[in-house]
Amino acid sequence: MNILEKLFGSQARVRLIRIFYLNPSKILNKKEFSKMAKISSRAASKEIKFLSSLNFVKKIGKKGFILSETFPLFSALRHLVITASPASRENILSFFKKFRKIRLVCIGGVFMDSVSNESIDLLIVGNGIKRSILEKFIKNLEPDVGKEINWTILSLSEFNDRVAMHDKFLRDFFDSPNECLINKIEGTQ
C-alpha cells in the first residue's frame, strides 16, 4: 500500500480521485470508472458515495458523475494526487531492467504532471521485447495512473534515424518535462 492509499484509506479511493482529476470534464458512470480503476462495482459505489458526500464529484443526470471544481481543496489535492508517483518509478525500472537490449526508457506526460492527451507518457527504445509483454505491463499500470498511458517503442535504428533527421515527435518529447529511467544512448538528455 503506497502512502496515498494509507492516507486516503483505500486503493480504490485513490484510483477514483486520480481518474476524476485526469479526466476533469468527462462525465463518467459507475461502470466506466470502476473499469478504469479496475475495482469492483461495489467498491466503486461505496467510494463514489463518499466522494459525492464531500462534494468532490457531482452527479450529472441519473448515473453520471463529474469532478466538482468547487471542491474546497481542489487545487491542493490535485497537485498532491497527480504529483505523487502514480506508478512507482522503481517498478517501471525493474520491469525494463530485465531486458538487456533496452537502451532507453523515459517517462513524461502523466508521470510528470501533464494531463494533455497529446503527450507521450512512456518512450521505450530497444530491441528484444515482445509487444504483448509490454502491453500487459502497461495495462496493469493504467489503473494506478488513472488514465490510458500513451506509449511508444522504437527500435534503436529507428530512434537513431529519427534523431538524425530532427524528428518533431522526439523533439517535442525531449523538450517537454521528462525523466529517463534507463539511458544507454550517448548524447541523449
Backbone as JSON, one array per atom type, in Angstrom:
{
  "sequence": "MNILEKLFGSQARVRLIRIFYLNPSKILNKKEFSKMAKISSRAASKEIKFLSSLNFVKKIGKKGFILSETFPLFSALRHLVITASPASRENILSFFKKFRKIRLVCIGGVFMDSVSNESIDLLIVGNGIKRSILEKFIKNLEPDVGKEINWTILSLSEFNDRVAMHDKFLRDFFDSPNECLINKIEGTQ",
  "N": [[0.85, -1.18, 0.0], [0.69, 2.14, -0.99], [1.74, 5.47, 0.07], [-0.32, 7.37, -0.39], [-2.57, 5.71, -0.52], [-2.63, 4.78, 2.07], [-3.02, 7.19, 3.43], [-5.47, 8.08, 2.35], [-7.16, 5.98, 2.8], [-7.93, 3.85, 1.06], [-7.03, 1.9, -1.82], [-8.82, 1.93, -3.9], [-10.2, 4.39, -3.59], [-8.13, 6.26, -4.01], [-7.47, 5.66, -6.66], [-9.9, 6.36, -7.95], [-10.07, 9.12, -7.37], [-7.79, 10.04, -8.72], [-8.51, 9.33, -11.36], [-10.73, 11.03, -11.82], [-9.46, 13.56, -11.61], [-7.69, 13.43, -13.78], [-9.39, 13.31, -15.86], [-11.05, 15.7, -16.11], [-13.27, 17.02, -17.31], [-14.92, 15.09, -18.15], [-17.85, 13.18, -18.11], [-18.53, 10.51, -16.14], [-19.83, 7.23, -15.74], [-20.74, 4.76, -13.26], [-19.99, 2.21, -14.19], [-18.02, 2.82, -16.09], [-15.98, 4.22, -14.57], [-15.36, 2.27, -12.67], [-14.34, 0.26, -14.25], [-12.11, 1.56, -15.39], [-10.58, 2.0, -13.11], [-10.18, -0.54, -12.3], [-11.66, -1.8, -10.24], [-14.12, -3.32, -8.12], [-17.65, -3.19, -8.77], [-19.14, -2.78, -6.51], [-17.24, -1.66, -4.71], [-16.73, 0.66, -6.13], [-19.23, 1.94, -6.01], [-19.43, 2.44, -3.25], [-17.21, 4.15, -2.8], [-17.73, 6.29, -4.56], [-20.02, 7.31, -3.47], [-19.04, 8.25, -1.04], [-17.16, 10.19, -1.99], [-18.9, 11.89, -3.28], [-20.38, 12.83, -1.13], [-18.57, 14.54, 0.0], [-18.53, 16.53, -1.8], [-16.66, 16.31, -3.8], [-17.1, 15.13, -6.24], [-19.8, 15.66, -8.54], [-23.15, 14.82, -9.24], [-24.37, 14.13, -12.44], [-27.08, 14.12, -14.41], [-28.85, 10.98, -14.39], [-27.05, 8.86, -13.84], [-24.43, 9.68, -14.1], [-21.22, 11.09, -13.2], [-19.12, 13.86, -12.4], [-16.08, 15.66, -11.95], [-16.01, 18.04, -9.37], [-15.33, 21.3, -9.57], [-15.64, 23.12, -7.62], [-14.94, 22.05, -5.27], [-13.55, 22.46, -2.1], [-10.77, 21.93, -1.62], [-9.67, 21.67, -4.11], [-7.42, 22.47, -5.89], [-5.1, 22.02, -4.29], [-5.34, 19.3, -3.57], [-5.39, 18.17, -6.11], [-2.81, 18.71, -7.04], [-1.31, 17.22, -5.17], [-2.25, 14.55, -5.61], [-1.73, 14.1, -8.33], [1.02, 14.59, -8.59], [2.16, 12.83, -6.79], [3.79, 9.85, -7.11], [2.22, 8.07, -9.54], [2.63, 5.57, -10.57], [5.01, 3.54, -9.47], [8.3, 4.53, -9.99], [10.36, 2.82, -9.5], [9.19, 0.31, -9.92], [8.66, 0.42, -12.67], [11.24, 0.74, -13.64], [12.46, -1.66, -12.69], [11.03, -3.54, -14.17], [11.86, -3.0, -16.84], [14.62, -3.37, -16.67], [15.02, -6.06, -16.88], [15.29, -6.63, -19.52], [17.86, -6.91, -21.61], [18.47, -5.64, -24.01], [17.22, -3.22, -24.04], [17.58, 0.17, -24.51], [16.81, 2.75, -23.84], [14.57, 4.25, -21.62], [12.13, 6.44, -21.0], [10.1, 8.61, -19.09], [7.27, 10.74, -19.29], [4.72, 13.19, -19.8], [1.83, 12.17, -18.18], [3.22, 11.14, -16.02], [4.77, 13.21, -15.3], [3.2, 15.25, -14.34], [1.56, 16.23, -16.38], [-1.45, 16.58, -18.02], [-2.23, 16.46, -20.6], [-3.67, 14.98, -23.45], [-2.25, 14.61, -25.72], [0.4, 14.26, -25.18], [3.24, 12.1, -24.85], [3.57, 9.47, -22.62], [5.32, 7.44, -22.02], [8.34, 6.46, -23.34], [10.11, 4.13, -25.14], [13.09, 2.61, -26.13], [14.66, 0.19, -27.96], [15.49, -3.28, -28.58], [14.23, -6.63, -28.76], [12.06, -7.05, -27.02], [8.94, -8.36, -26.46], [5.99, -7.14, -27.85], [3.49, -7.83, -26.79], [4.05, -8.54, -24.13], [4.89, -6.11, -23.15], [2.56, -4.57, -23.54], [0.82, -5.82, -21.74], [2.07, -5.26, -19.27], [1.86, -2.43, -19.25], [-0.94, -2.09, -19.32], [-1.51, -3.04, -16.77], [-0.43, -1.0, -15.26], [-2.05, 1.2, -15.75], [-4.53, 1.48, -14.14], [-3.5, 2.5, -11.72], [-2.33, 4.83, -12.58], [-4.47, 6.26, -13.63], [-5.43, 6.88, -16.09], [-5.42, 6.09, -19.61], [-2.3, 5.05, -20.75], [-0.15, 6.74, -22.88], [2.07, 5.49, -25.09], [5.15, 4.53, -26.72], [7.24, 2.38, -28.63], [10.42, 2.18, -29.97], [12.72, 0.85, -32.31], [16.28, 0.61, -31.94], [17.65, 1.45, -34.24], [15.62, 2.84, -35.62], [15.14, 4.91, -33.78], [17.65, 6.22, -33.84], [17.67, 7.04, -36.53], [15.5, 8.83, -36.49], [16.46, 10.75, -34.69], [18.64, 11.73, -36.14], [17.32, 13.01, -38.24], [16.11, 15.07, -36.94], [13.55, 14.68, -35.8], [10.21, 15.7, -35.22], [8.44, 14.55, -33.35], [10.17, 13.31, -31.44], [11.66, 15.57, -30.67], [9.62, 17.17, -29.52], [8.92, 15.51, -27.36], [11.35, 15.4, -25.83], [11.68, 18.1, -25.31], [9.66, 18.61, -23.59], [8.72, 18.25, -20.09], [10.46, 15.52, -18.77], [11.81, 12.34, -17.75], [14.53, 10.24, -17.76], [14.7, 6.89, -17.13], [16.23, 4.73, -17.78], [19.14, 5.0, -19.6], [21.1, 4.33, -22.1], [22.2, 5.44, -24.3], [24.39, 7.4, -25.98], [24.63, 10.96, -25.85], [21.96, 11.52, -25.48], [19.67, 13.42, -23.73]],
  "CA": [[0.0, 0.0, 0.0], [1.53, 3.32, -1.02], [1.45, 6.48, 1.08], [-1.64, 7.96, -0.63], [-3.57, 4.72, -0.15], [-2.7, 4.79, 3.54], [-3.57, 8.48, 3.81], [-6.86, 8.21, 1.93], [-7.98, 4.86, 3.28], [-8.05, 2.69, 0.18], [-6.5, 1.99, -3.17], [-9.96, 2.27, -4.77], [-10.46, 5.83, -3.48], [-7.04, 6.98, -4.67], [-7.62, 5.46, -8.1], [-11.02, 7.16, -8.43], [-9.69, 10.54, -7.3], [-6.86, 10.3, -9.83], [-9.27, 9.25, -12.61], [-11.51, 12.26, -12.0], [-8.56, 14.68, -11.88], [-7.1, 13.3, -15.1], [-10.48, 13.42, -16.83], [-11.85, 16.68, -15.37], [-14.52, 17.45, -17.94], [-15.6, 13.9, -18.65], [-18.9, 12.61, -17.27], [-18.29, 9.07, -16.05], [-20.79, 6.47, -14.95], [-20.11, 3.79, -12.36], [-19.37, 1.13, -14.98], [-16.8, 3.35, -16.71], [-14.87, 4.47, -13.64], [-14.94, 1.03, -12.0], [-13.49, -0.44, -15.23], [-10.84, 2.29, -15.5], [-9.82, 1.82, -11.86], [-10.09, -1.98, -12.05], [-12.21, -2.1, -8.93], [-15.45, -3.91, -8.21], [-18.79, -2.27, -8.83], [-19.5, -2.5, -5.12], [-16.26, -0.71, -4.18], [-16.94, 1.92, -6.85], [-20.43, 2.58, -5.43], [-19.09, 2.91, -1.9], [-16.28, 5.28, -2.87], [-18.35, 7.44, -5.22], [-20.95, 7.87, -2.49], [-18.2, 9.01, -0.11], [-16.62, 11.36, -2.68], [-20.04, 12.77, -3.54], [-20.75, 13.47, 0.14], [-17.58, 15.6, 0.23], [-18.64, 17.44, -2.94], [-15.52, 16.15, -4.7], [-17.75, 14.91, -7.53], [-21.22, 15.99, -8.52], [-23.95, 13.95, -10.08], [-24.88, 14.72, -13.68], [-28.09, 13.19, -14.93], [-29.23, 9.92, -13.46], [-25.99, 7.92, -13.47], [-23.12, 10.2, -14.39], [-20.52, 11.91, -12.21], [-18.06, 14.7, -12.93], [-15.29, 16.34, -10.94], [-16.54, 19.32, -8.96], [-14.27, 22.3, -9.44], [-15.91, 23.95, -6.45], [-14.45, 21.33, -4.1], [-12.67, 23.43, -1.41], [-9.34, 21.61, -1.71], [-9.49, 21.24, -5.5], [-6.05, 22.64, -6.42], [-4.11, 21.37, -3.43], [-5.47, 17.85, -3.69], [-4.99, 17.82, -7.48], [-1.34, 18.7, -7.08], [-0.84, 16.08, -4.38], [-2.61, 13.27, -6.22], [-1.09, 13.93, -9.63], [2.48, 14.54, -8.49], [2.57, 11.62, -6.06], [4.08, 8.88, -8.16], [1.09, 7.2, -9.8], [3.16, 4.23, -10.77], [6.35, 3.61, -8.93], [9.42, 4.54, -10.93], [11.14, 1.6, -9.22], [8.51, -0.81, -10.59], [8.88, 0.58, -14.11], [12.65, 0.48, -13.86], [12.78, -3.09, -12.5], [10.46, -4.28, -15.29], [12.67, -2.85, -18.04], [15.98, -3.87, -16.45], [15.06, -7.47, -17.25], [15.53, -6.74, -20.95], [19.22, -6.41, -21.83], [18.59, -4.84, -25.23], [16.55, -1.92, -23.88], [18.6, 1.22, -24.48], [16.3, 4.0, -23.3], [13.21, 4.27, -21.09], [11.87, 7.78, -20.47], [8.71, 8.91, -18.75], [6.86, 12.12, -19.48], [3.27, 13.29, -19.74], [1.11, 11.97, -16.91], [4.19, 10.87, -14.96], [5.43, 14.47, -14.98], [2.15, 16.22, -14.02], [0.91, 16.79, -17.57], [-2.67, 15.84, -18.3], [-2.53, 16.57, -22.03], [-3.84, 13.7, -24.12], [-1.34, 14.53, -26.85], [1.76, 13.98, -24.75], [3.65, 10.71, -24.68], [3.86, 9.2, -21.22], [6.39, 6.45, -21.89], [9.12, 6.25, -24.56], [11.0, 2.98, -24.96], [13.94, 2.36, -27.28], [15.42, -1.04, -27.83], [15.06, -4.46, -29.32], [14.16, -7.84, -27.95], [10.95, -7.11, -26.07], [7.69, -8.66, -27.16], [4.97, -6.11, -27.69], [2.41, -8.35, -25.93], [4.52, -8.45, -22.75], [4.89, -4.68, -22.83], [1.16, -4.14, -23.44], [0.27, -6.36, -20.48], [2.67, -4.47, -18.19], [1.29, -1.08, -19.29], [-2.35, -2.21, -18.91], [-1.53, -3.19, -15.32], [-0.08, 0.3, -14.67], [-3.07, 2.22, -16.02], [-5.44, 1.81, -13.04], [-2.81, 3.34, -10.73], [-2.07, 6.12, -13.2], [-5.75, 6.94, -13.71], [-5.82, 7.09, -17.48], [-4.7, 5.27, -20.57], [-0.92, 5.51, -20.93], [0.3, 6.89, -24.27], [3.45, 4.98, -25.12], [5.68, 4.07, -28.0], [8.52, 1.68, -28.6], [11.18, 2.33, -31.21], [13.97, 0.08, -32.38], [17.43, 1.51, -31.82], [17.93, 2.06, -35.55], [14.57, 3.83, -35.89], [15.4, 6.05, -32.91], [18.81, 6.94, -34.37], [17.23, 7.72, -37.76], [14.66, 9.98, -36.12], [17.34, 11.77, -34.09], [19.44, 12.3, -37.23], [16.5, 13.91, -39.06], [15.5, 16.05, -36.04], [12.14, 14.31, -35.79], [9.39, 16.56, -34.37], [7.92, 13.73, -32.26], [11.21, 13.19, -30.4], [11.96, 16.92, -30.17], [8.54, 17.55, -28.62], [9.02, 14.72, -26.13], [12.51, 15.8, -25.03], [11.5, 19.5, -24.91], [8.68, 18.6, -22.5], [9.27, 17.63, -18.88], [10.63, 14.08, -18.87], [12.87, 11.76, -16.91], [15.0, 8.97, -18.31], [14.96, 5.9, -16.09], [17.35, 3.97, -18.34], [19.7, 5.72, -20.74], [22.36, 3.73, -22.56], [22.45, 6.02, -25.62], [25.2, 8.61, -25.85], [24.11, 12.2, -26.41], [20.54, 11.72, -25.17], [19.45, 14.17, -22.49]],
  "C": [[0.9, 1.24, 0.0], [1.01, 4.39, -0.06], [0.07, 7.13, 0.87], [-2.76, 7.0, -0.24], [-3.74, 4.68, 1.37], [-3.4, 6.06, 4.02], [-5.07, 8.58, 3.51], [-7.73, 7.0, 2.23], [-8.11, 3.67, 2.36], [-7.45, 2.97, -1.19], [-7.62, 2.44, -4.12], [-10.22, 3.77, -4.76], [-9.38, 6.63, -4.2], [-7.16, 6.86, -6.18], [-8.76, 6.31, -8.66], [-10.7, 8.65, -8.42], [-8.78, 10.89, -8.47], [-7.6, 10.28, -11.17], [-10.06, 10.53, -12.85], [-10.62, 13.46, -12.26], [-7.98, 14.62, -13.29], [-8.13, 13.36, -16.22], [-11.48, 14.46, -16.32], [-13.17, 17.08, -16.01], [-15.33, 16.28, -18.48], [-16.64, 13.41, -17.63], [-18.74, 11.1, -17.31], [-19.41, 8.41, -15.26], [-20.04, 5.4, -14.16], [-19.39, 2.68, -13.13], [-18.05, 1.59, -15.57], [-15.68, 3.54, -15.69], [-14.47, 3.23, -12.87], [-14.05, 0.22, -12.93], [-12.12, 0.23, -15.33], [-9.96, 2.05, -14.28], [-9.57, 0.35, -11.53], [-10.48, -2.3, -10.62], [-13.62, -2.65, -9.12], [-16.52, -2.82, -8.25], [-19.22, -1.84, -7.42], [-18.56, -1.46, -4.5], [-16.44, 0.66, -4.84], [-18.15, 2.67, -6.28], [-20.14, 3.18, -4.07], [-18.24, 4.18, -1.97], [-16.91, 6.5, -3.54], [-19.36, 8.1, -4.3], [-20.19, 8.74, -1.49], [-17.7, 10.3, -0.77], [-17.71, 12.38, -3.01], [-20.45, 13.51, -2.27], [-19.79, 14.61, 0.5], [-17.64, 16.7, -0.83], [-17.41, 17.42, -3.82], [-16.02, 15.89, -6.12], [-19.2, 15.35, -7.4], [-21.93, 15.1, -9.54], [-24.48, 14.74, -11.27], [-25.86, 13.71, -14.27], [-28.39, 12.12, -13.9], [-28.06, 9.08, -12.98], [-24.58, 8.45, -13.68], [-22.54, 11.05, -13.27], [-19.4, 12.67, -12.9], [-17.34, 15.36, -11.76], [-15.9, 17.7, -10.64], [-15.4, 20.3, -8.73], [-14.49, 23.24, -8.27], [-15.5, 23.24, -5.16], [-13.41, 22.22, -3.41], [-11.16, 23.16, -1.53], [-8.94, 21.2, -3.12], [-8.03, 21.3, -5.96], [-5.01, 21.91, -5.6], [-4.15, 19.86, -3.57], [-5.06, 17.38, -5.09], [-3.48, 17.71, -7.56], [-0.78, 17.48, -6.33], [-1.06, 14.76, -5.1], [-1.87, 13.06, -7.54], [0.43, 13.85, -9.51], [2.98, 13.37, -7.66], [2.69, 10.52, -7.1], [2.91, 7.92, -8.4], [1.51, 5.76, -10.04], [4.63, 4.32, -10.39], [7.43, 3.55, -10.01], [10.27, 3.27, -10.75], [10.52, 0.39, -9.91], [8.74, -0.76, -12.1], [10.32, 0.22, -14.43], [12.97, -1.01, -13.72], [12.19, -3.93, -13.63], [11.4, -4.2, -16.5], [14.11, -3.31, -17.87], [16.13, -5.34, -16.84], [15.43, -7.67, -18.72], [16.87, -6.08, -21.3], [19.34, -5.48, -23.03], [17.83, -3.52, -25.17], [17.65, -0.87, -23.7], [18.13, 2.5, -23.81], [14.86, 3.8, -22.83], [13.04, 5.63, -20.44], [10.39, 7.93, -20.19], [8.47, 10.4, -18.95], [5.36, 12.19, -19.24], [2.69, 13.16, -18.35], [2.07, 11.71, -15.75], [4.89, 12.14, -14.49], [4.42, 15.59, -14.77], [1.59, 16.92, -15.25], [-0.32, 15.95, -17.87], [-3.09, 15.96, -19.76], [-2.63, 15.19, -22.65], [-2.89, 13.53, -25.29], [0.07, 14.12, -26.43], [2.01, 12.48, -24.61], [4.07, 10.53, -23.22], [5.08, 8.29, -21.05], [7.03, 6.22, -23.26], [10.13, 5.15, -24.29], [11.78, 2.8, -26.26], [14.71, 1.09, -27.02], [14.82, -2.17, -28.65], [14.87, -5.6, -28.33], [13.08, -7.88, -26.9], [9.67, -7.34, -26.87], [6.65, -7.6, -26.82], [3.86, -6.57, -26.73], [2.8, -8.28, -24.45], [4.47, -7.0, -22.28], [3.46, -4.16, -22.66], [0.53, -4.61, -22.13], [0.78, -5.55, -19.28], [2.02, -3.08, -18.11], [-0.18, -1.11, -18.87], [-2.47, -2.36, -17.4], [-1.16, -1.9, -14.6], [-1.23, 1.3, -14.73], [-4.04, 2.49, -14.87], [-4.79, 2.7, -11.97], [-2.52, 4.74, -11.27], [-3.36, 6.93, -13.31], [-6.2, 7.28, -15.11], [-5.0, 6.16, -18.37], [-3.31, 5.88, -20.78], [-0.61, 5.57, -22.43], [1.77, 6.49, -24.31], [3.85, 4.61, -26.53], [6.99, 3.35, -27.76], [9.16, 1.82, -29.97], [12.38, 1.41, -31.17], [15.12, 1.08, -32.29], [17.73, 2.19, -33.15], [16.88, 3.11, -35.92], [14.78, 5.09, -35.05], [16.55, 6.88, -33.46], [18.47, 7.67, -35.66], [16.41, 8.96, -37.45], [15.48, 11.1, -35.49], [18.11, 12.49, -35.2], [18.62, 13.28, -38.08], [15.76, 14.95, -38.23], [13.97, 15.91, -36.01], [11.35, 15.15, -34.78], [8.84, 15.79, -33.16], [8.94, 13.63, -31.12], [11.57, 14.56, -29.83], [10.91, 17.37, -29.17], [8.63, 16.8, -27.3], [10.15, 15.23, -25.25], [12.48, 17.28, -24.63], [10.49, 19.63, -23.78], [9.32, 18.01, -21.25], [9.3, 16.1, -19.04], [11.75, 13.63, -17.95], [13.25, 10.42, -17.53], [15.37, 8.04, -17.16], [16.11, 4.99, -16.49], [17.84, 4.77, -19.53], [21.07, 5.15, -21.07], [22.69, 4.23, -23.97], [23.22, 7.31, -25.4], [24.53, 9.81, -26.5], [22.64, 12.44, -26.15], [20.46, 12.36, -23.81], [20.71, 14.81, -22.1]]
}
